[in-house]
Amino acid sequence: MVRLKGFQKLTSIDDALSIFLGKLKLKRRKPEKKQIDMALGRVTTEDIIADHDLPAFSRSAVDGYAVRAQDTFNASQLNPKALRLIIDERVGKGETMEIWTGNPLPHGAEAVIMLEHTRRKDDGIEVWNPVTPGKNISKKGEDVRKGQIAVKAGTRLKPHHIGLLAALGVTNIEIAREPKVAILSTGDELVDLGHKLKANQVIDTNRLILSGMCHQLGATVVDLGITKDDHSEIDAKIREGIKKADMLITTGGTSVGHHDLISAAIDNLDSPGIVVQGIAMRPAMPTALAIIEGKPIIVLSGNPVAAMIGFEVFARRLILELMGIKREPRPMLRARLTRKVPSVLGRRVFLRVRVSEEDGEFLAKPIRIKGAGILSTMTEANGYVVIPEDREGLDKGESVIVHLFDRIGA
């Protein structure tokens, strides 16, 4: 009956993370080599150093004429400067050479005048606008200097990173292996999608949701399926997850009811087992953090929204760290709350909101605080606001920071 009274003590999120990470020594998998055209979205494990300047030579940034800047001084349409057109490799006094975007700057030239600021005349051109030294030129090493870090370790590669590496002639790089995350759902009432529901049965949505969240981060998923509320079955599945993956996420069986067997199964397997259970947060209060054979286990609520918030706070951080990413915060913006929201002292509350833009201002409409099992509160929301433990609520019109997980609506 003691278990039915609920958690006697809740641990703050910050303390929970401190305790958990203090005992956990994450083991990253050895990096792998990939061609850069196959590395989009992956994470670098080493600093990539430029072995030459980029650009490798000074070049024109426009179509036009390479000139000595002083030969164009005081030029105007009323007083054009005449320059002789040459095809030599060196530009001398009073001379110019036709040049196209990306062409190397000829010797003697120190600027490029745009085609539209000139007119061809006989064997030369008339210049209508003056240019200063360096005008319309991409100088050698202007982009990246030899010996400079072009891309830092721990960078998730985006198309522009791939382009920069290609420009430097880099063909292969070392990247973090995708961490393997095992996901297990527990509960007699759960069935897989596609099964005909019987009385008191529900579709296991959590495994689909959490798998999607893992894939979004760049992790691969080991699907452990559904276990019934059975000690031996749960024990076997946890062992399988620990053996096959870098970390394990379970959902369901983390509260204090008679059928909540996950914590007992973990503690029976290995030390330290459960290190924190019961977090001072809403939703996701029943979340537990455990370590088996040096691998992290995140025990999440069976309620879908609580499971998603628990993943956001704890699992997301670990998956990123397994890839070598120290921080990858969600996009954030400041918005004005559209109504007053009550909260609970002593718990960090994750308020789901819908952000829209009206008259040049961002507005955050609260969806709801309660309802950890109501999935539509997440589909209606596009972000969340964190209400600190020392606040009894937020006021209408208050400026808040929104963490976005979807696009902003109109």
N, C-alpha and C positions, 0 to 999 in steps of 0.2 A: 504493500500500500504506500510505502514511502515514495516509490517511483512515480506514483500517480499524483503526488502533490506538486510536481513540477520541479524545475531547477531551483535549488536552494540558494545558489550564488551565480551571478552572471559576471562574465569577464568583459572588460571593454575591448573594442576592436584593436586599439593600439597595444594594449597589454597582451591580447591573444596573439597578435602577430609577433610581438617581441619574444614571448615564451616559445612559440612554435618555431620561428626562424632561428632562435638561439639554440634549439636542440637539433635542428635539421641542417644537414650538410648536403646540399643539392649536388648530385652527380650528373654533370652534363655528358652527353655522348660525344665521342670523338667527331671532329668536323669532317666534312667530305668535300672533294673538289667537284666543281661544276663549271661548265661553260657559261659565260655571262648571259648568253641568250636563253639559258635554261634556269637562270637564277632570280628571275623577277619575283618579288615578294619574300624571298629568303633573307636570312640574316648573316651578315659578315662576321667572321670570328677573328679577323686580324685587320690592322690598319693597312690600307692599300696606298703605297707610296708611289708618287709619279717618278718615273725614271728619266723623264725629259720635260722640257718646258711645253706648255700648251697655251697658245699656238707655238709651234716650233720655230716660227719666223714671224716677223712683223708683216701684216697683210692688210689689204684694203677691206674696209667694212661696207663699202658702197661701190656702185658702178660710177666711174668718172675718170679723172685725170690725176696722176701723181705729180706733185709740184713741190718746189721750194716755197715755203709759206711766205717768205719775204717778197717773192715775186708777185704776190696777190694783194699786198697791202694797199689800201685806199682804192681798191677796185670797186666799181659800181656800174649800173647800167648806163649812166650818163658819162662815166669815165672808165670804160672797160680796159683791162690790161691784156695786151697781146702776148701770147706765148707760142713758141715754135714747137710743132709736134715732131717727136723723134721716135725711133724704134730701138734705140740703144739700151744698154743695161744700166746706164748711169744718167741721171738727170742733172744738167748743169744750169748755170744762170740763164734765165729767160726761156728755159725749155720745159716741156711736159711730155708725159707718156700716157697713152690710153691704158686703163686698168679696169679689171672687173672684180666684183666681190670675191674675196678669198685669194686673189692673186698676191704673190709676195711683192712687197714694196721695193721698187728699184733703188739702187744706191744713189745717194744725193737727195732723194725726195724725203720730205718729212711730214707731208700732209696729202690728203686727197680731196679734190673739189668735185662735188656732185655734177653729173651730166647736166641736170636741169639748170645749173648756175653758170652754164657756158654756152657758147655757140661756135660751131666749126666755121672757119673762114680761111680759104686758100690752103696753105700748108701748115696752118696752126689753129688756135682757138682764141676766142675772146672770153675773158673771165669777168663775171659780173659781181661776184661776191668774194670778199677776202676770207682766207682761212688762217687759223693759227697752227703752230707746230703741234702735231699729233692728232689733228682734226680728221675724223673719219678713218682712223687707223686702229686695228687691233694689234697691240704691241706684243712682241715675243714674251711669253710667260704671263701675259695679262690674265689668263684664265686660271692656270695652275703652274706653279714654279717647280722645277726639278727638285726632288727631295721633300716636297710638301705632301702632307696627308691628303689624298684625294677623296677617300671615303673612309670614315672611322669604323673601327670594330664595333659591332653591336648595332649597325645600321640595317634597317629593313629596306631592301633594295626596291626603289621605284623606277619608273621608266627613265627619268632624268639621270639617276645614278648609272644605269646601264649605258646610257648614251655617253656620259663622261668617261666611263671606263673604256668603252670602245674607242673614243677619241684618243685615249692614251695608249691604245694598242693592247690593252689587257684582254686576254682571251679566256683564262681560267682563274677562278678565285676559290678560296676556302670559305665554306658557309656552314652554319650550324645544322646538324641533322634535325629533322622535324621530331620533336618530342612525342613519345607515345603516351596517350592518356587512356586508361581503361575506365569504362563507365558501366556501372551496375545499378539496376533498379531493384528494389525489394518491395514485396507486398502481395498478399494472397489475392487482393482485388484487381491486380494489374494484368492486362493482356496486351499482346502486340497489335499494332495497327493491322487491320484486315480481318481480325477475328470477330466472329459474331458475339456480341455482348450478351452475357447471361445476367441474371439478377445480381445487383451489387458489384458488378464488374465495371472497370473504367479503362480506357485506352492509356497506355504508358506514353505520355507526351514528354515527360522529363528527359528521357534518354535521347529523343530526337532533338529537343531544344539544346541540351548540353553538348551533344555531338556537333551541332551546328556552330555553337559558340567556340568550341575547340578548333573546328576547321577554319573559322574566320581568323583565328590567331595564327594559324599555320601549323597546328598540331595534327597528328594522325590519331585516329580513334580505334581502340580495341573494344569492340562491343561484347560485353559479358552477358547481355540479355537481362532477363527477369528471374529473380529467385523468389520462392515462396518464403513465408515466415518460418523458416526451419533452420535450426542451429547448424547442422552438418552441411546443408546446401550453401548457406551463407559463408561458412568457413571455407569451403572448397572454392567458391567463386573469388573470395578475397585473395586466397593463395594464388589462384590463377592470374588475377590482375597484377599482383605484385611481381610475379614471375615474368609476365609478358610486357609490362609497361614501365615507364619512368615514374608515373604517379597514378593514383587511383581516385576516382570520384564515385561516391555512392549517393543514391538519393532514396529517401524514405528510411524509416526505422531509426530515426535519430532523436526522437522525443523521449517521453518517459512512460509510455504505455506498455502493456504486457507483451505486445508483439514487436517492440522496438529492440531488435536483437543485434544490430550492427556493432554498437559499442562493446557489448560483451564479447562478441566474436573477435573483434580487433584486439582487445585486451588479453584474450586467451592465446593469441598467436605469437606475440613477441613484445619485447620491451623497446621503447617506452609505451607503445600503444597509444591510447588516447592521452593527449597532453592538455587539451582545452575542450570543454564542452559547455555550451550555453553562453552565447555572446550577447552583450548588451546592445542589441540592434533590432530594428523592425523595418521590414520583415527579416526572416532568417535567424531568429533567436536560437533555434535548436541546433544550429551548425556546430559540428565538432571537428577538431583538427587532430590528426594522428600521424604516427611514424612507425612503419614496420620495415625492418631490414634496411633502414636508412632511406626509405622512399616515403614521400608524403601521401597521406590519404585525407581527402576533404569529404566529410560526411555531411551531405546537404539534406535539407528538409524535403519531404515528399510533395509539398505544395509548390506548384510550378514557379510562381513569382518569387517566393522565398528562395527556391533553388537557384534562380537566375541572379538574384541579388547576392546570395552567398558566393556564387561563382565569380561575380564581378569583383567582390572585395578580396577573396582569398585565392581561388583557383587561377584567375586571370594573371595575377601577379606571378605565381609560380611558373606557369607555362611560359610567360615572357622571359623569366629569369633562366629557365632551362635552355632558351635560345640565345641567351647572352644579352638580352635587352633589359637595361636597368629601369627605364621609364618609357612608357608609351601611353601617356594620358589620353583620354577621350577629348574630342574637341569641346571647348567650353565657351560660354558666352554669358553676359550679364543681362538679366531680364527682370521685369517688374511683375510681382505676383498679383494675380487678378482677384484673389479673395483671401481672407484670413484662414489660417490652417492651425489647428491645435496639435500639440505633440506630447511626448511623454518624457519627463525629466529622468535622466539617468540612462537613456537609450539613444543611440544615434539612429535617426530615422531617415529612410531613403524614400522621399516623396516623389512619386511619379507625376510628371507634368507634360503638358502639350504646349510647345513653344510655337508662337506665330509672330509675324511682323505686321504691325499696324501703324501707319503714319510715321514710318521711320523708327519705330520703337519695338523692341522685342517684349512680348508679353508671355508669361508662364501661367497657364491655367492648370491648377492642381487637379489630378484625376481622383486619387484617393490615397489615404495612408493604409487603411485596413484592406483586407481581402487578399491574403497571400496565395489563395488558390484561384483567383479570378484572372485568367490569362488576358482577357480583353483590356485590362488596365494597362498591360504592356503594349498591346497593339494600338491602343488609343494614344499612348504616350510616345514622345520622341526624345525624352531625356529624364533625368532625375535631379532633384535638389537634395543636398545633405543638410538635415536639421541637426545641429550639435546637441550633445547630451545635456548641456546646461541651458537649453531653451525650452520653454513651455509651448512654443509655437511660433509662427511667423505672421506678421501683420499684412493686411491688404495693402498693396502698393509698395511693399518692401522690395528693395533691390537684392536679387539672389543670383548665385552662380549656378548655371545649369550645365550638367554633364550630358552631352548629346550622344545618343546611340542610333539616331535616325535623322533623316533630313528635316528641315524646318518647313512646316506647313504654312499655307497662305492665311 
